[in-house]
Amino acid sequence: MKQPVHTLALSLLGTLAACTGSSEEPTRALLAAAINNPSSNTYQIRFFQSSTLQPGSLEPPRRVGAWDLGEPIVTLLYRRSLGVGNDQLWVLTPSRLRRYITNNLTVNDVGTPQLDGFDEALNVDCGRGYLRQGQSRLLLVCPPATPPARPIEEYRAWLIPFTATALPAPVNFQDPNLARLRPPVRLALGPNDQLLYLTPDLLGQYDLVNLFIERSLPSSLSTFSPTDLIFANGQALGLFDDNDPVTTDTTLATWNLSPTSPVGLVRDSSIAARFFARGAPPVFVLGSGLARFEGGLQLPRERETGLSRFLRYSSAAVGIDQFLYAAQQDSPSLVVIDLTVNIANALTSTGVRFSPLGSFQERISGLAFIPVE
């Protein structure tokens, strides 16, 4: 007996939902990957349809297009305008900071790069630089090119309005409130774009006008180096390197910015986390191994997921589609993890996918998740 058409359609929909885990249409988005290959002098931003990178997809990674740049790419930062101005992709190279329009990107075409009125020479080596997003401004930091710790006066940083057409005056590290900081220093932006800072001794905030607010760190961290700092879920979160090449250790500092609240420390010797994934929350820490941070560190099970705690990462982004996109440091491979299940006790290999985004000699230096219409 023939099945009615509408019954058959409903059955097919149910089958599809069971296969994908959801009946919702996937988020239409691109993943931008900064690809560097010094041996061939090739430096590109490659755009991939994000849904073809995800666990459960039967498609190979679909490369939509690429933008060629003339020098190595240090990092990327995507900012959605939410209806005011253009959506922006900020691209940092060792010598310049550029802002591109992303409103015209689709899952089928990325065209050629269109500048958004900002293409500025930095007149400093920013090969170790980083970008942090605030509420109305972008923080660009160029640490000294020759580590280890150099005097704070050798740092360069700018607070750049999202609508800027030129570099503003740099942050004045001769300011007595900043000149006293013992490097190495990591910077970020907190509420109302206040400057957050992390040193081996201090975690604080400063609005560049009024007196700073800060908390002292335990003396046990005095020989550690801060490696990353973000503001998420109402807290300043910082990571440290213990500078011991033979140990695996993660030290994460938390502070709610209250002048009377102590700094909390979370330690774990299972992985060596050195940076945060962009796009938090949820908060992920990565380096050698990865974990989700929710008061403590939640690590994936190695055998069930295939995620070794010795796998090294260079960059990561949390998408609004509830996937973590993480670039491996030692190959041009991308790891995508399903965040709809508990990473510590429910994630299995079916929720993890490894995909190559380039040739053997290429490396991924930055990722940006870009929703498109």
ABEGO torsion letter per residue (X at the ends): XBBBAAAAAAAAAAAAAAAAGBABBBBBBBBBBBBBBAAAGBBBBBBBBAAAABBGBABBBBBAEBBBBABBBABBBBBBAGGBEBBBBBBBBAABBBBBBAAABBAABAEBBBBAGBBBBAGBBAAABBBBBBAABBBBBBBBABOBBBBAAABBBBBBBAABABBBBBBBAABAAAAABBOBBBBBBBBGGBBBBBBAABBBBBAGABBBBBBBBBAAAAABBBABBBBBGGBBBBBBBAGBAABBBBBBBBBAGBAABBBBBBBBAABBBABBBBGOOBBBBBEBEBBBBBGBBBBBBAAAAGBBAABBBABBBBBAAGBBBBBBAABABBBBBBAABBAAAABBAAABBBBBABBAABBBABBBBBBBX
